[in-house]
Structure formats: structure tokens, C-alpha cells
């Protein structure tokens, strides 16, 4: 048997895909560790929107703001507001992460732990050090503290991670173990496990563990929307590239999406590129929607839902159209159990 014959046999054998998977898994392990370490191991301020009320016109106030900016490597992005109420509204809308107010000889700094525990900690520690070095009294107040059961603010990241991973893993399992489902049936079962899975995630974290008091219906729907979207993303890639669909799904959702979501490390501390990309991916959109639902009630934005809806619509369309084209002219294929019965 010559070399070309051996290669032909090897290509038809299960050893070729097994070898490819071997190298893919090894690379994925390194990329997984690298992406999370790059994003989270050493959070550094890059761009922190900060409200300054009436632009502290005292010498101490100006000196404090300038020193804070220098201490944080010029990462403060100053937004001036005429009144404390306007500044607080900007904080409620998550347009700023802190409020600086001049008070006599001293300075008051309001931070929002709910917008990012690490950001609030960086701001508070820097403010105290700067105030001490300048001899200016500084009072720091967390006006949006995290729930007692979630002192590091990671619960919302974890529930989103669960929804993202189970969302596409569930879709993989349906594809493997229920391949006889029609496209419509597959979408229906994906929707069903998303609704049930979202309920279970919210119930365990809130009712069973009491880690975070969720606005249950809203959080449940966000989780279900996230699970359905990520499940459909896998089906989209499966329609486009077949059995290797897990590679782009894993890369998009886990390697890129979760570290850049702002759930574990808030976006002002992420590398700038990740901070911008994350909001346009399903994990980041889901985290943003949950943060607003839990800590900023009445200030929920539409953007995270538009992101999820966009990914969902594109994925469903590609899956539906692509599947029907493969079946030849748009006719639903007959489920395996129905075919066997006939």
C-alpha cells in the first residue's frame, strides 16, 4: 500500500477528525486560560466616566480632581453637572461611575458598587490616598451597594455564564440526540429549555441561595432570552459549517463574550477593545440587562435587548433558511420517527 492509499484510508477513518479535535482542544485550553487571564487577572483603569458637580471651583476641589486623574493614569472622563440631582440621574442611567462634589474644604465621592465592585474599589482607594497626600478631607459613599449575599458582585456574571453555556450546550445535545426533529420542532424545544432553564437559574440563586434579590420575572425573561439566543447561535453555525459549529460558538460566547461582558470585571477596567466589543455580544448584553434590572430599576435601557434580539433574529433566519435549502426547496424533512413509521 503506497502513501496516497494510506492517506486516503486515513481521511475516511475516524482517526482524522479525532486528531483534529485533539489539537483543537489543546488550543482551546490555552486560549480559554489566556482570554480570561488577559481580561481579568490585572484589571487596570482605562476610561472611567466621572461626574463632577458644578466643577469644584475651589482650589482644593480642582486640585483633587487633577490629582485623582493623575493617580489613575489619566483614565477619568469628566462630565460636568450643575446639580447633584443631575449627576445622580446620570449615575442611575449608568452613564457615570462616580460623582465628585466639593464640600467646603473637603470633597465627597459617591461610587456605585453595583456598576462594578472593582471600579468602586479603585476609585475609593485612590480618592483616600489622594486626599491624604493633598491634606484634603475626603468622604467616600457607596450609593449603590451590592447585595449582602453577593459582596463581590459576581452573581449576575455567574447566572449569565450559566445561561450562555447551557444555552448552546443544550442545542448541541438536541442536535446529537434528537436529530429527527424538524427545524420548527428544534426551535420549539430550544425555546422550551430556555424558558425552563432560565426559571431554574433564577430560582436557585434567589429563592434557594438568597445570594441576590432578583426582580424575578424580568431576570427570568432575560436569562431565557439569553439561553434561547445562544442556542440558536450554535444552530446557525451548525447550518453554515456543520459538525465544527462548536468552534465558533465557543470562541464567540466563551473565549470572547464572557471575559468582555463586564460581569466579572467592569468594562472601565477591561482592555479597551474588549470593553467596546463586549456590549455587542450576547453575554455582555445579558449582563448589562441584569445589572439594570437588579440595581437600576426604572432605568432599564433598550440597547441590551436590541443586541440579543439582533443575534437571535439573524441566527433563527440563517438556521431556518439554510436548513430548508439543504432539504431541497424548502420542504420540511420528515422526522426519523415518522419516516420509520411509514
N, C-alpha and C positions, 0 to 999 in steps of 0.2 A: 504494500500500500504506500503510494507516494505522498508527499507533503500536502498537495492540493486535496487529495481524497480525505486525508486525516482532518484537514481544516474544514472541509465540507461536512464531515460527520460531527465534528466538534460544534459547528454552528447549529446543527439540528438537535444537538443533545441539550439536556437541562444544565450542563456544566457552564455554557456560555452566559446565560442570564444569572446563574449563581455567582460566577466570577465577577460579573459587572456589579451585582448587588454588594458583593464583598467590598469592592473598592468604594462604592457609593456610601456604604455605611461607615467605612473608616473616615472618608472625607467629611461626611455629615457630623460625625462625632467631634472632629476638630473644629468645624465651622460652628457647631452648636455652642461649644465651650468658648470659642473665640468671640462670637457675636454678643453673648451675654456678658463676658468679661469686658469687652470693649465698651459696651454701653453702660454697665452698672458698677464695675469694680472701683472706679475712681471718678465719681461724679464731680464735675467742675463747672462753676458758673459760666455761662456763655452769653445769655441775654435774659435779664430779669426785669420785666416791666414793673415799675415802681411809681406809685402816686405820691406827689408832693403837694400838700395843701398850701395854697397861696404862696408858693415858692418861698420858703422861710427866708424872710428878708433881714433877719438878724445876722450878725456876723457869725455867731455860733452855729446857726442853722445852715448857712451856706457852707461853712467850714465842715460841718458834719457830713452833709450830702457829698461834697467833693472827696472827703476822706473815705467815706463808705465806697464810693465808686472806685477809688484807687485801691482800696483793700480787696475789692472783688474783681480786680483786673479789668476795670472799665466795662463791666458787664451790666451795669444798671442802665435801663432805658427809662428816662424820666418823663412822666406825664403830669403836667401841672393842672390842678383843680382849684376852683375858687373857694369851695366849701368842703367841710368834712363829709357832708351828706353825698355830694357828687363823687368824691373819692371812694366812699363806701359802696356806692352803687356800681362803680367800675370794678371793685373787688368782687362784689356779688356776681357780676357778669363774667368773672374770671379774665378780665382784661388786664388787671394788675395783680401782683402777688404780695404787695406790701403797701402800707401808707405811712408816710413820714409827715409829722406835724411839729412845728415849732411851738413850744410851750414855755414862755418866759425865757429863763436861762437854759432850759433843758430841751430835750427832743423826745417825742413819743413815736414809737414804731409799732404799728399794727401788722401782724403777719397772719397768714391763713394756713394752718397746718393741713387743712383738708385739701388744699391745692397742691400739696407736696410737702411731706414731713421733712425731707432733706433740704428743700429750698428754705422752709421756715427756720430750720436749724442753722443753716449757713447764714441767713440774714440776721438772726438773733445773736449768734456768736460774734459775727463781725461788728454789729452795732455796739455791743457791750465793749469789745476791745477798742473800737474807735472812740467811743465816748470816754473810756478810761484814759486813752492816750491824749485826748484833747482837753480833758478835765470838764467835760460836759455831761450833766446827768442825763441818763437815757433810761426810759421805761419801755419795756417790751411786753406787748399783749397779744396773745393768740386769740383773735376774734372769731376764728373758725376752727375750733379744736376738733381733733379726731375722736371717734367714739372710744370709750374706755376699753372695750374688748378688742380694739384694733389700734394700739398705740403707735405703730409704725406706718399705718395707712396702707397695708398690703392686701387686705381682704378683698378689695374691689379688683385688684390685679389678679388674685388667685381665682376668683369666681369667673372672671373674663377668660383667663387661661384655660380653665376647665371647659367653658362653653366653646372656645375656639378648637381645642384639641379633640374633645368628644364630638364636636360638630363634624369634622372631616373624617375622624376615625369611624364614626357611625356610618358615614357614607361609604367608606371603604368596605365595611362589613356587609352592608346591604349589597354592594356590588359583587362581593365574593360569594356570599351565602344565599342571596335571593336574586340571582341574575335573571330569573324568569319574569321578574316584574316588568310591566310596561313602563315607558317613561313617565306617564302620569301617575302610575302607582308608586314609582320610586320617589317622585317628588312628594307625594302624599305621605309616604312613610317617613321621609326626611323631615317634613313639617311636623308629623306626629311625635317623633322622638325629640325634636327640638322643643316643642311645647312642654312635653313631659319632663325632659331633662332640665330645662330652664326652671321649672317649678321645683324640682328636687334640689337643684343647686341653691336656690334662694331659701327654701325651707330648711335645709341643713345649716346654712350659715347664719340665718336669722333665728328661726324657731328652736332648732336643736342646740346650736352652739352659742347663740346670743352674741356673736362677735360684732355684728353691725346691725343696727335697726334699719331695715330696708323699707322704703315705700313699696310694699310687696308687689302690687300689681304692675307698677311701672318697671321695677327691676326685673321681675319675671319676664315681661314682654321684651325688654332689652336683651336678656340672656337668650330667650327663644329666637329672637331675630338674628342674634349673632350665630347661634348654632345652625340655624337654617342656612344662613348666608355662607358660612364656611363649608357646610356640607355640599352646597351647590357649587362652590368654587372647585371642590375636588371633582365633582361630576363634569364641570366644564373642562377641566384639564384632561380628564379621562376621555372625554369626547374628542379632544384635539390631538392627544398624543398616546392614548391607550394605556397600557399597563404601567408606564413610567409616570403616571399622573401624580403619584405621591411626592416626587422630587420637587416640582414647582410649588405644589401645595404646601409642603413642609417648609420650603425655603421662604415662601411669601408670608405664611402665617406665623411660623415659629422662629425661624432664624432672623427674619427682618421685622415682622409685625409685632411680636410680643416685646422684644427689648426696646423698641421705639414707641411703644404705646403710651408711655408716661405713667404707667401704673406702679412700677417698682421705683423708678427714678423719674421725677417730674421733668417735662421737656426743657425747662431752662437749664438743667444740669446735664442734659444729654449732649453728645456731639451734635453740632448744629444741623448737619444733614439729616441725621436720624430724627431730630426734633421736628423737622418740617415734613419728612416723609410719613412719620408715624400717624399723623392725623388723617391721612388719606387711605389708610388700610383698616380693614375690619377690626383688628384688636384695639387699635388706638381710638377708633370711633366708638367702640363699645365702652372702653374705659372712660372716655370723656362724657358719654351719656350717663353712665352710672355715677360718676362724681357729681354731676349736676343734679341727678335725681335724689341722691342721698344727702348731699351737703348744701346744695344751692337751689332748693325747691322754689319754684316760681321764676327761676332764671334758666330753665332748660332751653338750650339752643336747638335749632333745626339741623345744623350742619352735620353732626354725627349721624343722624338718621338718614340724611341725604347720601352720605358716604356708604352706609350699609345698604341702602336701597339701590344705589348705583351698582355696587358689586353684585347684589342679589339679582337685579334685573338683567345685567349682562350675562351672568352665569346661567340663569334659567333660560335665557334666549339661546345662547350657544349650545347648551345641552339639548334643548328641545329641537332646534333646527338641525343641529348636527346629527342627532340620533335618528331623526326621521329621514334625513338624506341617506344615511347609511343603510336604512331599511328599504330604501328604494321607492322614492316618490311620495314619501310622507305617510305611508300606511303603518299603523301601529303593528309591531311584531306581536305574535301570539305568545303568551306566557308558556313556559315549558310545561307547566302542569296541564294547561288547556290543550296544548299540542299532543301531549301524551294521551289525553282523554279521547281525542279524535282519532 
